[in-house]
Amino acid sequence: MLTKEIKKGDRIQMRNGWYGTILDNKSSTIRMAEIEGTFTEMGSVYSFDIAYVMKHGQKVPVEYSAKELQVKTMNERIFGS
């Protein structure tokens, strides 16, 4: 599934294992989500940090666009991996 196909209300799993719910219908590199981690918080997440989308009770892997991979590479250069 491409990140642009993720819609408001979709359940996601982040690369770090935390779960959340998408809160917008954007198709950009940054998405708004409510993440259930150590605490439940709402905020922006990078789309390339979303590993799976829950569809019909199954984890569907997420595929990234060239732009998202470019932003991921830039982010890793600045902040480390």
Jmol script that loads the backbone (N, CA, C; Angstrom):
load data "model"
ATOM      1  N   MET A   1       0.845  -1.175   0.000  1.00  0.00           N
ATOM      2  CA  MET A   1       0.000   0.000   0.000  1.00  0.00           C
ATOM      3  C   MET A   1       0.887   1.233   0.000  1.00  0.00           C
ATOM      4  N   LEU A   2       0.581   2.177  -0.859  1.00  0.00           N
ATOM      5  CA  LEU A   2       1.308   3.438  -0.905  1.00  0.00           C
ATOM      6  C   LEU A   2       0.847   4.348   0.234  1.00  0.00           C
ATOM      7  N   THR A   3       1.729   5.227   0.697  1.00  0.00           N
ATOM      8  CA  THR A   3       1.367   6.113   1.801  1.00  0.00           C
ATOM      9  C   THR A   3       0.231   7.054   1.425  1.00  0.00           C
ATOM     10  N   LYS A   4       0.120   7.411   0.146  1.00  0.00           N
ATOM     11  CA  LYS A   4      -0.958   8.313  -0.265  1.00  0.00           C
ATOM     12  C   LYS A   4      -2.325   7.631  -0.192  1.00  0.00           C
ATOM     13  N   GLU A   5      -2.364   6.307  -0.055  1.00  0.00           N
ATOM     14  CA  GLU A   5      -3.610   5.561   0.064  1.00  0.00           C
ATOM     15  C   GLU A   5      -4.083   5.430   1.513  1.00  0.00           C
ATOM     16  N   ILE A   6      -3.271   5.884   2.464  1.00  0.00           N
ATOM     17  CA  ILE A   6      -3.649   5.834   3.877  1.00  0.00           C
ATOM     18  C   ILE A   6      -4.633   6.966   4.136  1.00  0.00           C
ATOM     19  N   LYS A   7      -5.776   6.637   4.693  1.00  0.00           N
ATOM     20  CA  LYS A   7      -6.852   7.607   4.898  1.00  0.00           C
ATOM     21  C   LYS A   7      -7.103   7.870   6.381  1.00  0.00           C
ATOM     22  N   LYS A   8      -7.816   8.943   6.648  1.00  0.00           N
ATOM     23  CA  LYS A   8      -8.215   9.312   8.006  1.00  0.00           C
ATOM     24  C   LYS A   8      -8.951   8.141   8.646  1.00  0.00           C
ATOM     25  N   GLY A   9      -8.560   7.811   9.874  1.00  0.00           N
ATOM     26  CA  GLY A   9      -9.196   6.725  10.606  1.00  0.00           C
ATOM     27  C   GLY A   9      -8.486   5.390  10.474  1.00  0.00           C
ATOM     28  N   ASP A  10      -7.531   5.270   9.525  1.00  0.00           N
ATOM     29  CA  ASP A  10      -6.795   4.019   9.366  1.00  0.00           C
ATOM     30  C   ASP A  10      -5.889   3.775  10.565  1.00  0.00           C
ATOM     31  N   ARG A  11      -5.846   2.518  11.003  1.00  0.00           N
ATOM     32  CA  ARG A  11      -4.937   2.116  12.079  1.00  0.00           C
ATOM     33  C   ARG A  11      -3.582   1.811  11.465  1.00  0.00           C
ATOM     34  N   ILE A  12      -2.521   2.253  12.135  1.00  0.00           N
ATOM     35  CA  ILE A  12      -1.165   2.070  11.631  1.00  0.00           C
ATOM     36  C   ILE A  12      -0.267   1.476  12.703  1.00  0.00           C
ATOM     37  N   GLN A  13       0.845   0.905  12.257  1.00  0.00           N
ATOM     38  CA  GLN A  13       1.908   0.514  13.168  1.00  0.00           C
ATOM     39  C   GLN A  13       3.166   1.237  12.711  1.00  0.00           C
ATOM     40  N   MET A  14       3.815   1.894  13.644  1.00  0.00           N
ATOM     41  CA  MET A  14       5.024   2.641  13.348  1.00  0.00           C
ATOM     42  C   MET A  14       6.223   1.691  13.319  1.00  0.00           C
ATOM     43  N   ARG A  15       7.334   2.149  12.777  1.00  0.00           N
ATOM     44  CA  ARG A  15       8.547   1.329  12.717  1.00  0.00           C
ATOM     45  C   ARG A  15       9.051   0.937  14.111  1.00  0.00           C
ATOM     46  N   ASN A  16       8.774   1.749  15.109  1.00  0.00           N
ATOM     47  CA  ASN A  16       9.229   1.435  16.469  1.00  0.00           C
ATOM     48  C   ASN A  16       8.275   0.491  17.199  1.00  0.00           C
ATOM     49  N   GLY A  17       7.191   0.053  16.528  1.00  0.00           N
ATOM     50  CA  GLY A  17       6.265  -0.906  17.124  1.00  0.00           C
ATOM     51  C   GLY A  17       5.009  -0.293  17.716  1.00  0.00           C
ATOM     52  N   TRP A  18       4.987   1.015  17.892  1.00  0.00           N
ATOM     53  CA  TRP A  18       3.807   1.668  18.449  1.00  0.00           C
ATOM     54  C   TRP A  18       2.679   1.698  17.431  1.00  0.00           C
ATOM     55  N   TYR A  19       1.457   1.746  17.931  1.00  0.00           N
ATOM     56  CA  TYR A  19       0.272   1.798  17.076  1.00  0.00           C
ATOM     57  C   TYR A  19      -0.339   3.188  17.122  1.00  0.00           C
ATOM     58  N   GLY A  20      -1.167   3.482  16.138  1.00  0.00           N
ATOM     59  CA  GLY A  20      -1.819   4.782  16.106  1.00  0.00           C
ATOM     60  C   GLY A  20      -2.962   4.820  15.111  1.00  0.00           C
ATOM     61  N   THR A  21      -3.555   5.998  15.006  1.00  0.00           N
ATOM     62  CA  THR A  21      -4.659   6.250  14.095  1.00  0.00           C
ATOM     63  C   THR A  21      -4.358   7.522  13.307  1.00  0.00           C
ATOM     64  N   ILE A  22      -4.521   7.466  11.991  1.00  0.00           N
ATOM     65  CA  ILE A  22      -4.300   8.640  11.135  1.00  0.00           C
ATOM     66  C   ILE A  22      -5.456   9.618  11.323  1.00  0.00           C
ATOM     67  N   LEU A  23      -5.128  10.913  11.429  1.00  0.00           N
ATOM     68  CA  LEU A  23      -6.134  11.944  11.694  1.00  0.00           C
ATOM     69  C   LEU A  23      -6.353  12.906  10.531  1.00  0.00           C
ATOM     70  N   ASP A  24      -5.691  12.676   9.390  1.00  0.00           N
ATOM     71  CA  ASP A  24      -5.877  13.563   8.238  1.00  0.00           C
ATOM     72  C   ASP A  24      -5.975  12.761   6.947  1.00  0.00           C
ATOM     73  N   ASN A  25      -6.265  13.437   5.862  1.00  0.00           N
ATOM     74  CA  ASN A  25      -6.343  12.798   4.547  1.00  0.00           C
ATOM     75  C   ASN A  25      -5.274  13.336   3.601  1.00  0.00           C
ATOM     76  N   LYS A  26      -4.194  13.856   4.136  1.00  0.00           N
ATOM     77  CA  LYS A  26      -3.121  14.389   3.301  1.00  0.00           C
ATOM     78  C   LYS A  26      -2.398  13.251   2.571  1.00  0.00           C
ATOM     79  N   SER A  27      -1.641  13.616   1.579  1.00  0.00           N
ATOM     80  CA  SER A  27      -0.802  12.632   0.894  1.00  0.00           C
ATOM     81  C   SER A  27       0.642  13.133   0.888  1.00  0.00           C
ATOM     82  N   SER A  28       1.035  13.800   1.959  1.00  0.00           N
ATOM     83  CA  SER A  28       2.363  14.400   2.022  1.00  0.00           C
ATOM     84  C   SER A  28       3.313  13.544   2.848  1.00  0.00           C
ATOM     85  N   THR A  29       4.529  14.035   3.014  1.00  0.00           N
ATOM     86  CA  THR A  29       5.560  13.333   3.771  1.00  0.00           C
ATOM     87  C   THR A  29       5.290  13.377   5.269  1.00  0.00           C
ATOM     88  N   ILE A  30       4.521  14.354   5.720  1.00  0.00           N
ATOM     89  CA  ILE A  30       4.190  14.478   7.142  1.00  0.00           C
ATOM     90  C   ILE A  30       2.689  14.281   7.316  1.00  0.00           C
ATOM     91  N   ARG A  31       2.316  13.397   8.238  1.00  0.00           N
ATOM     92  CA  ARG A  31       0.901  13.092   8.493  1.00  0.00           C
ATOM     93  C   ARG A  31       0.576  13.376   9.952  1.00  0.00           C
ATOM     94  N   MET A  32      -0.676  13.690  10.228  1.00  0.00           N
ATOM     95  CA  MET A  32      -1.147  13.904  11.590  1.00  0.00           C
ATOM     96  C   MET A  32      -1.692  12.577  12.100  1.00  0.00           C
ATOM     97  N   ALA A  33      -1.299  12.208  13.318  1.00  0.00           N
ATOM     98  CA  ALA A  33      -1.730  10.928  13.871  1.00  0.00           C
ATOM     99  C   ALA A  33      -1.822  10.994  15.387  1.00  0.00           C
ATOM    100  N   GLU A  34      -2.649  10.121  15.935  1.00  0.00           N
ATOM    101  CA  GLU A  34      -2.695   9.907  17.378  1.00  0.00           C
ATOM    102  C   GLU A  34      -1.938   8.607  17.619  1.00  0.00           C
ATOM    103  N   ILE A  35      -0.827   8.702  18.337  1.00  0.00           N
ATOM    104  CA  ILE A  35       0.054   7.559  18.540  1.00  0.00           C
ATOM    105  C   ILE A  35      -0.049   7.074  19.977  1.00  0.00           C
ATOM    106  N   GLU A  36      -0.180   5.767  20.132  1.00  0.00           N
ATOM    107  CA  GLU A  36      -0.277   5.127  21.442  1.00  0.00           C
ATOM    108  C   GLU A  36       1.072   4.503  21.766  1.00  0.00           C
ATOM    109  N   GLY A  37       1.904   5.284  22.430  1.00  0.00           N
ATOM    110  CA  GLY A  37       3.232   4.818  22.820  1.00  0.00           C
ATOM    111  C   GLY A  37       3.314   4.741  24.329  1.00  0.00           C
ATOM    112  N   THR A  38       4.379   5.294  24.892  1.00  0.00           N
ATOM    113  CA  THR A  38       4.489   5.386  26.342  1.00  0.00           C
ATOM    114  C   THR A  38       3.301   6.175  26.880  1.00  0.00           C
ATOM    115  N   PHE A  39       2.922   7.206  26.148  1.00  0.00           N
ATOM    116  CA  PHE A  39       1.720   7.987  26.387  1.00  0.00           C
ATOM    117  C   PHE A  39       0.949   8.048  25.074  1.00  0.00           C
ATOM    118  N   THR A  40      -0.322   8.372  25.122  1.00  0.00           N
ATOM    119  CA  THR A  40      -1.088   8.603  23.898  1.00  0.00           C
ATOM    120  C   THR A  40      -0.996  10.078  23.569  1.00  0.00           C
ATOM    121  N   GLU A  41      -0.460  10.382  22.382  1.00  0.00           N
ATOM    122  CA  GLU A  41      -0.248  11.762  21.973  1.00  0.00           C
ATOM    123  C   GLU A  41      -0.696  11.958  20.532  1.00  0.00           C
ATOM    124  N   MET A  42      -1.078  13.181  20.209  1.00  0.00           N
ATOM    125  CA  MET A  42      -1.435  13.550  18.848  1.00  0.00           C
ATOM    126  C   MET A  42      -0.351  14.467  18.307  1.00  0.00           C
ATOM    127  N   GLY A  43       0.047  14.235  17.050  1.00  0.00           N
ATOM    128  CA  GLY A  43       1.050  15.089  16.454  1.00  0.00           C
ATOM    129  C   GLY A  43       1.434  14.628  15.076  1.00  0.00           C
ATOM    130  N   SER A  44       2.448  15.264  14.536  1.00  0.00           N
ATOM    131  CA  SER A  44       2.919  14.962  13.189  1.00  0.00           C
ATOM    132  C   SER A  44       3.895  13.792  13.221  1.00  0.00           C
ATOM    133  N   VAL A  45       3.784  12.928  12.208  1.00  0.00           N
ATOM    134  CA  VAL A  45       4.730  11.828  12.036  1.00  0.00           C
ATOM    135  C   VAL A  45       5.183  11.809  10.578  1.00  0.00           C
ATOM    136  N   TYR A  46       6.414  11.398  10.363  1.00  0.00           N
ATOM    137  CA  TYR A  46       6.882  11.220   8.992  1.00  0.00           C
ATOM    138  C   TYR A  46       6.212   9.994   8.401  1.00  0.00           C
ATOM    139  N   SER A  47       5.780  10.094   7.154  1.00  0.00           N
ATOM    140  CA  SER A  47       5.100   8.970   6.513  1.00  0.00           C
ATOM    141  C   SER A  47       6.028   7.767   6.362  1.00  0.00           C
ATOM    142  N   PHE A  48       7.348   7.999   6.258  1.00  0.00           N
ATOM    143  CA  PHE A  48       8.276   6.878   6.118  1.00  0.00           C
ATOM    144  C   PHE A  48       8.520   6.157   7.443  1.00  0.00           C
ATOM    145  N   ASP A  49       7.978   6.663   8.545  1.00  0.00           N
ATOM    146  CA  ASP A  49       8.040   5.962   9.826  1.00  0.00           C
ATOM    147  C   ASP A  49       6.843   5.033  10.025  1.00  0.00           C
ATOM    148  N   ILE A  50       5.883   5.067   9.102  1.00  0.00           N
ATOM    149  CA  ILE A  50       4.729   4.167   9.164  1.00  0.00           C
ATOM    150  C   ILE A  50       5.131   2.868   8.469  1.00  0.00           C
ATOM    151  N   ALA A  51       5.106   1.767   9.211  1.00  0.00           N
ATOM    152  CA  ALA A  51       5.536   0.478   8.658  1.00  0.00           C
ATOM    153  C   ALA A  51       4.372  -0.311   8.066  1.00  0.00           C
ATOM    154  N   TYR A  52       3.234  -0.319   8.776  1.00  0.00           N
ATOM    155  CA  TYR A  52       2.089  -1.124   8.346  1.00  0.00           C
ATOM    156  C   TYR A  52       0.782  -0.362   8.524  1.00  0.00           C
ATOM    157  N   VAL A  53      -0.197  -0.724   7.717  1.00  0.00           N
ATOM    158  CA  VAL A  53      -1.566  -0.245   7.867  1.00  0.00           C
ATOM    159  C   VAL A  53      -2.424  -1.470   8.129  1.00  0.00           C
ATOM    160  N   MET A  54      -3.319  -1.375   9.113  1.00  0.00           N
ATOM    161  CA  MET A  54      -4.203  -2.496   9.430  1.00  0.00           C
ATOM    162  C   MET A  54      -5.431  -2.436   8.521  1.00  0.00           C
ATOM    163  N   LYS A  55      -5.595  -3.429   7.665  1.00  0.00           N
ATOM    164  CA  LYS A  55      -6.739  -3.518   6.759  1.00  0.00           C
ATOM    165  C   LYS A  55      -7.346  -4.907   6.876  1.00  0.00           C
ATOM    166  N   HIS A  56      -8.616  -4.956   7.222  1.00  0.00           N
ATOM    167  CA  HIS A  56      -9.350  -6.226   7.322  1.00  0.00           C
ATOM    168  C   HIS A  56      -8.641  -7.217   8.248  1.00  0.00           C
ATOM    169  N   GLY A  57      -8.105  -6.701   9.338  1.00  0.00           N
ATOM    170  CA  GLY A  57      -7.466  -7.552  10.339  1.00  0.00           C
ATOM    171  C   GLY A  57      -6.066  -8.021   9.973  1.00  0.00           C
ATOM    172  N   GLN A  58      -5.487  -7.496   8.900  1.00  0.00           N
ATOM    173  CA  GLN A  58      -4.144  -7.887   8.485  1.00  0.00           C
ATOM    174  C   GLN A  58      -3.233  -6.673   8.396  1.00  0.00           C
ATOM    175  N   LYS A  59      -1.926  -6.912   8.629  1.00  0.00           N
ATOM    176  CA  LYS A  59      -0.931  -5.858   8.478  1.00  0.00           C
ATOM    177  C   LYS A  59      -0.518  -5.782   7.016  1.00  0.00           C
ATOM    178  N   VAL A  60      -0.739  -4.631   6.411  1.00  0.00           N
ATOM    179  CA  VAL A  60      -0.352  -4.407   5.021  1.00  0.00           C
ATOM    180  C   VAL A  60       0.896  -3.529   5.026  1.00  0.00           C
ATOM    181  N   PRO A  61       2.017  -4.002   4.449  1.00  0.00           N
ATOM    182  CA  PRO A  61       3.235  -3.185   4.426  1.00  0.00           C
ATOM    183  C   PRO A  61       3.045  -1.917   3.603  1.00  0.00           C
ATOM    184  N   VAL A  62       3.750  -0.868   4.010  1.00  0.00           N
ATOM    185  CA  VAL A  62       3.652   0.429   3.345  1.00  0.00           C
ATOM    186  C   VAL A  62       4.831   0.590   2.379  1.00  0.00           C
ATOM    187  N   GLU A  63       4.536   1.113   1.186  1.00  0.00           N
ATOM    188  CA  GLU A  63       5.559   1.434   0.186  1.00  0.00           C
ATOM    189  C   GLU A  63       5.708   2.950   0.142  1.00  0.00           C
ATOM    190  N   TYR A  64       6.938   3.408  -0.109  1.00  0.00           N
ATOM    191  CA  TYR A  64       7.230   4.834  -0.058  1.00  0.00           C
ATOM    192  C   TYR A  64       7.556   5.384  -1.437  1.00  0.00           C
ATOM    193  N   SER A  65       7.191   6.642  -1.653  1.00  0.00           N
ATOM    194  CA  SER A  65       7.502   7.319  -2.918  1.00  0.00           C
ATOM    195  C   SER A  65       8.972   7.737  -2.917  1.00  0.00           C
ATOM    196  N   ALA A  66       9.460   8.113  -4.084  1.00  0.00           N
ATOM    197  CA  ALA A  66      10.848   8.573  -4.209  1.00  0.00           C
ATOM    198  C   ALA A  66      11.093   9.806  -3.341  1.00  0.00           C
ATOM    199  N   LYS A  67      10.115  10.711  -3.282  1.00  0.00           N
ATOM    200  CA  LYS A  67      10.258  11.922  -2.465  1.00  0.00           C
ATOM    201  C   LYS A  67      10.361  11.565  -0.984  1.00  0.00           C
ATOM    202  N   GLU A  68       9.543  10.621  -0.532  1.00  0.00           N
ATOM    203  CA  GLU A  68       9.584  10.215   0.879  1.00  0.00           C
ATOM    204  C   GLU A  68      10.929   9.589   1.212  1.00  0.00           C
ATOM    205  N   LEU A  69      11.472   8.783   0.322  1.00  0.00           N
ATOM    206  CA  LEU A  69      12.779   8.172   0.559  1.00  0.00           C
ATOM    207  C   LEU A  69      13.882   9.218   0.558  1.00  0.00           C
ATOM    208  N   GLN A  70      13.730  10.257  -0.261  1.00  0.00           N
ATOM    209  CA  GLN A  70      14.697  11.352  -0.286  1.00  0.00           C
ATOM    210  C   GLN A  70      14.668  12.106   1.043  1.00  0.00           C
ATOM    211  N   VAL A  71      13.480  12.392   1.557  1.00  0.00           N
ATOM    212  CA  VAL A  71      13.346  13.084   2.841  1.00  0.00           C
ATOM    213  C   VAL A  71      13.893  12.200   3.963  1.00  0.00           C
ATOM    214  N   LYS A  72      13.664  10.902   3.893  1.00  0.00           N
ATOM    215  CA  LYS A  72      14.179   9.961   4.894  1.00  0.00           C
ATOM    216  C   LYS A  72      15.702   9.997   4.919  1.00  0.00           C
ATOM    217  N   THR A  73      16.319   9.986   3.744  1.00  0.00           N
ATOM    218  CA  THR A  73      17.776  10.043   3.649  1.00  0.00           C
ATOM    219  C   THR A  73      18.319  11.348   4.235  1.00  0.00           C
ATOM    220  N   MET A  74      17.664  12.463   3.902  1.00  0.00           N
ATOM    221  CA  MET A  74      18.080  13.756   4.438  1.00  0.00           C
ATOM    222  C   MET A  74      17.937  13.773   5.966  1.00  0.00           C
ATOM    223  N   ASN A  75      16.848  13.236   6.455  1.00  0.00           N
ATOM    224  CA  ASN A  75      16.584  13.177   7.897  1.00  0.00           C
ATOM    225  C   ASN A  75      17.662  12.348   8.601  1.00  0.00           C
ATOM    226  N   GLU A  76      18.051  11.221   8.002  1.00  0.00           N
ATOM    227  CA  GLU A  76      19.081  10.362   8.591  1.00  0.00           C
ATOM    228  C   GLU A  76      20.444  11.069   8.604  1.00  0.00           C
ATOM    229  N   ARG A  77      20.733  11.848   7.563  1.00  0.00           N
ATOM    230  CA  ARG A  77      21.994  12.584   7.532  1.00  0.00           C
ATOM    231  C   ARG A  77      22.065  13.636   8.635  1.00  0.00           C
ATOM    232  N   ILE A  78      20.931  14.271   8.912  1.00  0.00           N
ATOM    233  CA  ILE A  78      20.895  15.324   9.924  1.00  0.00           C
ATOM    234  C   ILE A  78      20.865  14.739  11.338  1.00  0.00           C
ATOM    235  N   PHE A  79      19.956  13.779  11.573  1.00  0.00           N
ATOM    236  CA  PHE A  79      19.715  13.281  12.927  1.00  0.00           C
ATOM    237  C   PHE A  79      20.297  11.904  13.205  1.00  0.00           C
ATOM    238  N   GLY A  80      20.876  11.234  12.219  1.00  0.00           N
ATOM    239  CA  GLY A  80      21.356   9.870  12.394  1.00  0.00           C
ATOM    240  C   GLY A  80      20.205   8.897  12.150  1.00  0.00           C
ATOM    241  N   SER A  81      20.522   7.618  12.128  1.00  0.00           N
ATOM    242  CA  SER A  81      19.475   6.630  11.783  1.00  0.00           C
ATOM    243  C   SER A  81      18.717   6.110  12.950  1.00  0.00           C
TER     244      SER A  81
END
end "model"
wireframe off; spacefill off
backbone 0.3
color backbone group
